[in-house]
Amino acid sequence: MTLQEALARILLLLGVGFLIANVLKALEIGRWWRRRRTAVLVWPGPKPPYYGLMLGIGVVLGLLVLFKAIVQLRSLGQLFGELMMFVYYGYMLPLSTRIARGLYADGVWTDTGFIPYSQIGGISWREEGDNTVLVVISRLKMLARRLAVPGRFLGEVRRVLRDKISSHAIEMDGGPGLHLGERDARDSV
């Protein structure tokens, strides 16, 4: 196997990996697109670390794909790996940063994804430096998700969560764990 064949196989493998990442990001963006009309209290999500560098990678990959397609006359099949990386860094990553974090009518969009109220088994708050973080614990999986809450929304988030607990949209006492005596679940918020 020559070096050029090995590089072609590596690019194909990278292309398949980025294709999977693109499909997952597209599904996440699609779920948010359908759910965005039901927003109750939302704010823009944080940009990922090195966001500018990632956009720069997308621009360079776009120029590389154009160069290879126009100057070197390569087919799209030969450009599969570079094309999938360009789609990820040039489109999927910037579009996914538009997903608004916060509370929706049927659940919470955390920093890592959406969790419906019916799957929430516990809520906790943490102070991380100057930020207040809502920790949402799933009742179905051994999973905790975090949501950084801006200070100006903190009181309103607490009020909405207390209302969801009062209306039994969030059943914190019905899930797994120790239930030692009577307490009001709204006090957790």
Backbone bond lengths (Angstrom), bond angles and torsions (degrees), N, CA, C in turn:
res aa  C-N    CA-C-N  psi(-1)  N-CA   C-N-CA  omega(-1)  CA-C   N-CA-C  phi
1 M - - - 1.446 - - 1.533 107.65 -
2 T 1.303 114.97 130.64 1.463 119.50 -179.45 1.521 109.48 -83.46
3 L 1.303 115.08 169.21 1.465 120.95 179.38 1.527 110.53 -63.84
4 Q 1.317 116.96 -39.13 1.463 120.81 -179.53 1.537 110.97 -65.97
5 E 1.316 118.36 -38.89 1.467 121.42 176.76 1.523 110.79 -66.74
6 A 1.320 116.62 -40.08 1.470 120.37 178.44 1.527 110.45 -63.96
7 L 1.327 117.48 -43.32 1.467 120.71 178.03 1.520 111.39 -64.35
8 A 1.335 117.14 -38.29 1.463 120.51 177.92 1.523 110.86 -63.14
9 R 1.330 117.11 -39.73 1.470 120.57 178.63 1.532 111.40 -68.90
10 I 1.336 115.82 -38.74 1.471 119.21 177.34 1.523 110.28 -63.66
11 L 1.333 117.58 -42.80 1.466 120.90 178.22 1.529 111.14 -64.61
12 L 1.316 117.23 -36.66 1.463 120.27 176.77 1.525 110.52 -64.56
13 L 1.321 116.51 -43.72 1.463 120.97 178.18 1.525 110.68 -63.00
14 L 1.339 117.15 -43.67 1.468 120.25 175.88 1.523 110.92 -61.62
15 G 1.331 115.97 -39.23 1.461 120.03 178.68 1.512 112.44 -61.40
16 V 1.315 116.85 -42.08 1.468 120.61 178.12 1.530 110.03 -64.37
17 G 1.325 117.33 -43.13 1.467 120.66 178.22 1.518 111.98 -62.09
18 F 1.331 116.88 -44.24 1.464 120.04 179.45 1.524 111.39 -71.85
19 L 1.329 118.45 -28.25 1.461 120.56 174.30 1.525 109.99 -62.59
20 I 1.321 116.56 -44.25 1.467 120.81 177.83 1.526 109.98 -62.68
21 A 1.341 116.77 -44.10 1.468 120.32 178.24 1.528 110.98 -62.54
22 N 1.323 117.62 -39.45 1.466 121.11 178.86 1.520 111.67 -64.57
23 V 1.324 116.61 -42.32 1.464 120.19 179.07 1.528 110.40 -64.41
24 L 1.326 117.62 -42.74 1.468 120.67 179.25 1.531 111.28 -63.84
25 K 1.332 117.20 -43.05 1.473 120.71 177.67 1.519 110.75 -64.77
26 A 1.342 117.03 -40.51 1.466 120.55 179.56 1.530 110.60 -63.72
27 L 1.326 117.65 -40.26 1.465 120.93 176.93 1.525 111.12 -63.55
28 E 1.324 116.93 -42.36 1.462 120.92 178.32 1.525 111.09 -63.29
29 I 1.319 117.29 -44.20 1.465 121.36 178.82 1.531 109.67 -64.79
30 G 1.322 117.44 -39.89 1.464 120.93 177.71 1.520 112.54 -63.54
31 R 1.332 116.86 -41.63 1.481 119.78 177.13 1.524 110.56 -62.24
32 W 1.334 116.60 -41.48 1.460 119.36 178.88 1.530 110.29 -67.74
33 W 1.324 117.40 -40.08 1.464 121.05 -177.91 1.532 110.60 -59.59
34 R 1.347 117.00 -41.10 1.465 120.44 178.14 1.530 111.58 -72.24
35 R 1.312 117.78 -31.10 1.451 121.90 -173.18 1.536 112.79 -91.17
36 R 1.305 118.42 -15.47 1.476 121.17 -170.97 1.521 113.33 -61.47
37 R 1.337 119.30 -25.75 1.462 121.37 179.18 1.528 111.78 -71.66
38 T 1.332 117.19 -16.76 1.467 120.50 -178.31 1.527 112.15 -97.38
39 A 1.322 116.84 16.40 1.470 120.34 -178.05 1.529 110.22 -63.51
40 V 1.311 115.55 132.97 1.459 122.06 177.24 1.527 109.43 -100.91
41 L 1.322 116.48 -50.44 1.460 122.39 -179.29 1.527 107.93 -150.42
42 V 1.324 117.00 105.51 1.466 120.89 -174.28 1.525 110.35 -133.38
43 W 1.312 114.73 162.00 1.456 123.47 177.00 1.524 107.78 -148.72
44 P 1.334 117.06 161.07 1.477 119.00 -179.15 1.523 111.15 -65.84
45 G 1.318 114.67 142.49 1.460 120.22 177.63 1.519 110.59 -76.35
46 P 1.311 116.95 158.66 1.472 119.74 179.29 1.524 110.90 -72.51
47 K 1.301 115.75 149.10 1.467 120.26 174.50 1.524 107.84 -73.88
48 P 1.331 116.82 145.34 1.467 118.62 179.09 1.524 110.85 -67.84
49 P 1.321 117.38 158.09 1.458 119.72 176.13 1.531 109.85 -59.06
50 Y 1.308 116.05 143.28 1.470 122.55 179.52 1.521 112.11 60.92
51 Y 1.316 117.02 35.64 1.467 121.77 -178.32 1.534 111.24 -60.90
52 G 1.321 117.72 -43.27 1.459 120.96 178.55 1.516 112.29 -60.93
53 L 1.329 116.10 -39.87 1.461 120.30 177.63 1.520 110.85 -63.77
54 M 1.329 116.93 -40.30 1.459 120.46 178.86 1.524 111.27 -64.40
55 L 1.337 117.24 -39.93 1.462 119.97 176.17 1.522 110.72 -64.86
56 G 1.330 116.89 -38.14 1.463 121.00 176.59 1.523 111.33 -62.27
57 I 1.322 116.82 -40.60 1.467 120.83 176.40 1.523 109.97 -61.18
58 G 1.332 116.67 -40.15 1.468 120.56 178.24 1.516 112.03 -62.58
59 V 1.338 116.82 -41.97 1.468 120.36 178.56 1.529 110.47 -64.39
60 V 1.321 117.10 -45.91 1.466 120.92 -179.55 1.529 110.49 -62.70
61 L 1.334 117.55 -41.98 1.464 120.47 178.18 1.526 111.23 -64.88
62 G 1.330 117.31 -37.58 1.460 120.38 176.45 1.516 111.85 -62.80
63 L 1.338 116.14 -43.05 1.466 119.63 177.33 1.527 111.08 -65.70
64 L 1.314 117.17 -38.33 1.464 121.39 178.48 1.526 111.20 -63.19
65 V 1.338 117.25 -44.40 1.460 121.27 179.06 1.527 110.00 -63.37
66 L 1.339 117.36 -43.72 1.464 120.55 177.38 1.526 111.28 -60.72
67 F 1.317 116.53 -45.64 1.465 120.47 -179.27 1.525 110.93 -60.77
68 K 1.333 115.89 -47.39 1.466 119.21 -178.23 1.529 111.65 -67.58
69 A 1.330 117.78 -34.09 1.459 120.54 -178.69 1.527 111.80 -76.25
70 I 1.338 117.23 -40.13 1.463 120.21 -174.53 1.525 112.06 -90.14
71 V 1.310 118.17 -48.78 1.464 121.36 -174.79 1.529 111.18 -81.66
72 Q 1.331 116.74 -48.14 1.463 119.29 -177.09 1.538 113.04 -88.87
73 L 1.328 116.95 -5.01 1.464 123.30 177.70 1.527 113.14 53.98
74 R 1.316 115.58 45.54 1.467 120.87 177.14 1.526 108.94 -85.75
75 S 1.302 116.07 149.06 1.466 120.35 177.60 1.530 109.64 -81.32
76 L 1.336 114.89 165.33 1.468 118.88 178.71 1.520 111.40 -64.05
77 G 1.321 117.66 -29.52 1.467 120.26 176.07 1.510 112.21 -63.48
78 Q 1.329 116.68 -35.54 1.460 120.81 178.26 1.531 111.25 -76.73
79 L 1.338 116.25 -19.59 1.470 120.69 -178.17 1.528 112.07 -102.67
80 F 1.325 117.73 14.30 1.461 121.65 -173.30 1.527 112.48 -55.44
81 G 1.313 118.34 -49.26 1.467 121.36 -177.54 1.510 112.33 -62.34
82 E 1.349 116.47 -49.46 1.460 120.37 179.94 1.526 111.13 -64.57
83 L 1.326 116.77 -37.76 1.459 121.11 -178.77 1.529 110.92 -65.63
84 M 1.331 117.25 -42.80 1.462 120.08 179.53 1.541 111.33 -66.31
85 M 1.334 116.90 -38.18 1.468 119.70 176.41 1.525 110.51 -66.01
86 F 1.338 116.99 -39.58 1.470 120.60 177.62 1.522 110.84 -62.58
87 V 1.338 117.59 -44.48 1.464 120.69 179.42 1.528 110.23 -60.71
88 Y 1.330 117.11 -40.50 1.469 120.20 -179.61 1.533 111.06 -65.81
89 Y 1.339 116.50 -55.37 1.463 119.82 -175.15 1.523 112.95 -76.39
90 G 1.323 117.45 -28.17 1.453 119.95 -176.80 1.510 114.26 -89.14
91 Y 1.338 117.46 -27.90 1.458 120.02 -175.45 1.523 114.02 -125.26
92 M 1.319 117.57 -55.47 1.466 120.00 -172.28 1.530 112.72 -64.92
93 L 1.311 117.13 -44.53 1.462 119.78 -179.65 1.531 111.74 -64.11
94 P 1.349 120.09 -49.12 1.471 118.73 177.38 1.529 113.34 -62.44
95 L 1.340 117.58 -37.80 1.463 119.48 178.51 1.523 111.95 -66.54
96 S 1.320 117.34 -36.44 1.466 119.84 -178.51 1.529 112.07 -70.21
97 T 1.330 118.08 -21.52 1.466 119.20 177.13 1.523 111.70 -74.40
98 R 1.309 118.04 -11.79 1.471 121.60 178.10 1.523 112.71 -82.50
99 I 1.315 117.59 -9.30 1.461 120.76 -179.48 1.528 108.48 -66.21
100 A 1.328 114.59 121.40 1.462 120.57 -178.74 1.521 109.92 -78.47
101 R 1.322 116.31 129.27 1.461 122.14 177.57 1.523 108.68 -87.01
102 G 1.325 115.79 152.86 1.455 119.02 174.84 1.508 112.73 136.70
103 L 1.339 114.79 -151.45 1.460 122.18 -173.10 1.521 110.43 -103.30
104 Y 1.320 114.80 131.52 1.458 122.28 176.65 1.520 107.90 -116.73
105 A 1.310 116.97 172.72 1.467 120.55 -176.72 1.522 112.10 -61.14
106 D 1.334 117.42 -31.11 1.462 119.58 -175.04 1.525 114.29 -116.53
107 G 1.332 118.71 7.89 1.455 119.24 178.98 1.521 113.00 171.98
108 V 1.325 114.53 -169.50 1.464 122.71 -176.97 1.520 108.27 -118.58
109 W 1.336 116.34 128.75 1.464 120.25 173.97 1.518 106.92 -94.89
110 T 1.328 115.81 105.91 1.457 121.38 -177.60 1.519 109.99 -87.50
111 D 1.316 116.52 -175.03 1.462 120.75 179.78 1.524 112.21 -66.44
112 T 1.337 117.94 -20.61 1.462 120.61 -177.47 1.524 113.95 -115.90
113 G 1.317 118.91 0.69 1.457 119.71 178.24 1.517 111.98 151.61
114 F 1.314 114.99 -175.50 1.459 122.64 -175.16 1.519 110.58 -97.14
115 I 1.337 115.98 140.57 1.458 121.36 174.14 1.528 107.82 -134.04
116 P 1.347 117.57 121.52 1.468 120.41 179.70 1.529 111.19 -67.40
117 Y 1.325 115.59 152.68 1.465 119.94 179.16 1.526 111.39 -58.43
118 S 1.330 117.38 -34.67 1.465 120.39 -177.61 1.532 112.34 -66.72
119 Q 1.328 117.96 -17.68 1.462 120.87 179.72 1.519 112.86 -98.29
120 I 1.322 117.89 -2.00 1.469 120.83 -178.99 1.522 109.25 -81.61
121 G 1.324 115.74 124.84 1.453 121.07 179.48 1.515 113.00 -110.58
122 G 1.316 117.55 -10.32 1.453 121.35 179.76 1.521 111.29 -167.57
123 I 1.324 114.09 153.87 1.463 121.59 179.54 1.523 107.71 -135.01
124 S 1.309 115.43 137.95 1.459 120.35 177.82 1.527 108.28 -142.57
125 W 1.311 115.99 157.25 1.462 121.53 177.97 1.515 108.84 -118.63
126 R 1.334 116.10 143.63 1.464 121.87 176.72 1.511 109.23 -135.08
127 E 1.296 114.59 147.32 1.465 120.96 172.55 1.517 107.48 -101.24
128 E 1.323 117.06 121.19 1.456 122.43 176.89 1.528 107.67 -121.80
129 G 1.315 115.19 92.76 1.463 119.56 -176.83 1.518 109.89 68.50
130 D 1.319 115.71 -123.08 1.469 120.72 178.47 1.523 112.30 -89.36
131 N 1.314 117.80 -3.42 1.459 122.00 -175.55 1.514 111.71 -101.03
132 T 1.325 115.27 146.99 1.452 122.05 171.14 1.514 106.97 -104.58
133 V 1.327 116.51 130.83 1.457 121.71 -175.09 1.523 108.64 -119.46
134 L 1.338 115.04 129.09 1.452 122.06 173.01 1.518 107.22 -89.16
135 V 1.326 116.98 125.76 1.458 122.09 176.51 1.521 106.94 -106.01
136 V 1.333 115.68 119.45 1.457 122.69 -178.17 1.523 107.57 -106.91
137 I 1.322 116.41 122.97 1.463 122.22 -175.59 1.521 108.83 -105.90
138 S 1.320 115.69 127.13 1.462 121.52 -178.72 1.521 110.11 -78.02
139 R 1.321 115.28 143.75 1.455 120.08 176.57 1.520 111.18 -88.15
140 L 1.338 117.90 -18.48 1.458 121.41 -175.90 1.518 113.30 -93.22
141 K 1.312 117.43 -32.39 1.460 121.85 -176.89 1.522 108.54 -125.28
142 M 1.305 115.11 160.24 1.459 119.57 173.62 1.525 106.75 -80.99
143 L 1.339 115.23 77.83 1.443 120.86 -169.85 1.519 109.59 -145.99
144 A 1.299 115.77 134.24 1.456 121.68 172.94 1.521 107.87 -125.78
145 R 1.307 116.00 133.23 1.462 121.07 179.52 1.513 108.68 -117.29
146 R 1.332 115.05 149.75 1.460 119.83 -177.73 1.511 110.58 -112.76
147 L 1.321 114.59 151.78 1.454 122.16 176.43 1.520 107.74 -140.55
148 A 1.328 116.36 113.36 1.463 120.99 176.43 1.525 107.76 -73.80
149 V 1.341 116.63 121.70 1.460 122.10 -176.59 1.531 108.57 -106.39
150 P 1.335 117.59 120.39 1.470 119.39 176.15 1.532 110.27 -61.90
151 G 1.303 116.52 146.52 1.462 121.78 -175.93 1.512 114.42 -56.18
152 R 1.330 117.79 -35.70 1.463 120.14 -177.30 1.532 112.65 -70.91
153 F 1.336 117.68 -16.50 1.458 121.43 179.35 1.527 113.08 -102.86
154 L 1.318 117.94 -3.59 1.457 121.93 -171.25 1.531 113.01 -58.90
155 G 1.325 118.42 -49.70 1.462 121.65 -179.29 1.515 112.29 -63.05
156 E 1.320 116.71 -41.74 1.462 120.86 179.95 1.529 111.52 -67.28
157 V 1.348 117.61 -38.22 1.471 120.86 177.28 1.523 109.65 -63.10
158 R 1.322 116.88 -44.79 1.473 120.08 178.28 1.529 111.28 -59.97
159 R 1.346 117.03 -41.90 1.463 120.96 -179.43 1.535 111.03 -64.55
160 V 1.334 117.37 -45.21 1.465 120.54 -179.74 1.526 110.26 -63.96
161 L 1.325 117.81 -42.43 1.463 120.14 179.24 1.525 111.74 -64.47
162 R 1.344 117.68 -39.90 1.469 120.32 176.43 1.525 110.69 -62.11
163 D 1.348 116.55 -39.54 1.465 120.01 177.61 1.519 111.30 -65.06
164 K 1.330 117.49 -38.45 1.466 120.75 179.05 1.528 110.97 -67.61
165 I 1.336 116.94 -35.54 1.466 120.20 176.27 1.529 110.03 -69.28
166 S 1.342 117.03 -41.21 1.468 120.71 179.01 1.519 112.28 -62.78
167 S 1.338 116.60 -37.63 1.465 120.13 -179.43 1.529 111.99 -85.51
168 H 1.331 117.12 4.02 1.468 124.48 177.85 1.531 113.21 66.01
169 A 1.329 116.96 21.88 1.466 119.65 171.61 1.525 108.62 -71.06
170 I 1.341 115.84 -32.34 1.462 122.46 174.07 1.522 106.93 -110.99
171 E 1.334 117.12 117.00 1.466 122.97 179.19 1.518 108.44 -105.59
172 M 1.325 116.88 90.48 1.457 119.66 -176.73 1.519 112.54 -80.66
173 D 1.310 118.42 -25.61 1.464 120.10 -178.28 1.519 112.78 -90.90
174 G 1.313 118.17 -6.59 1.453 120.69 -177.98 1.515 113.65 -89.88
175 G 1.293 118.07 -10.18 1.455 121.22 -175.09 1.505 113.19 -87.38
176 P 1.320 116.17 -173.00 1.462 120.16 179.83 1.521 110.98 -69.21
177 G 1.306 116.31 159.35 1.451 121.15 178.19 1.511 111.65 124.63
178 L 1.309 115.19 -179.95 1.457 121.27 179.21 1.518 109.65 -87.08
179 H 1.304 117.17 131.01 1.451 122.76 176.89 1.525 107.00 -120.20
180 L 1.323 115.60 91.40 1.459 121.11 -172.58 1.517 110.39 -103.50
181 G 1.294 116.52 82.52 1.448 119.88 175.21 1.513 112.45 97.61
182 E 1.316 113.23 177.38 1.454 121.02 -177.01 1.520 110.56 -87.05
183 R 1.324 114.75 134.89 1.452 120.61 172.23 1.516 107.26 -155.17
184 D 1.287 116.27 158.73 1.453 121.75 177.69 1.523 108.51 -88.66
185 A 1.333 117.13 118.03 1.470 121.85 -177.14 1.510 111.75 -62.36
186 R 1.342 118.12 -23.90 1.464 120.40 179.79 1.528 111.83 -66.60
187 D 1.329 116.71 -18.95 1.477 119.58 178.35 1.518 111.61 -69.47
188 S 1.318 118.37 -16.23 1.465 122.13 178.32 1.519 111.54 -72.19
189 V 1.310 115.97 -21.82 1.456 120.97 -177.61 1.503 107.78 -90.82
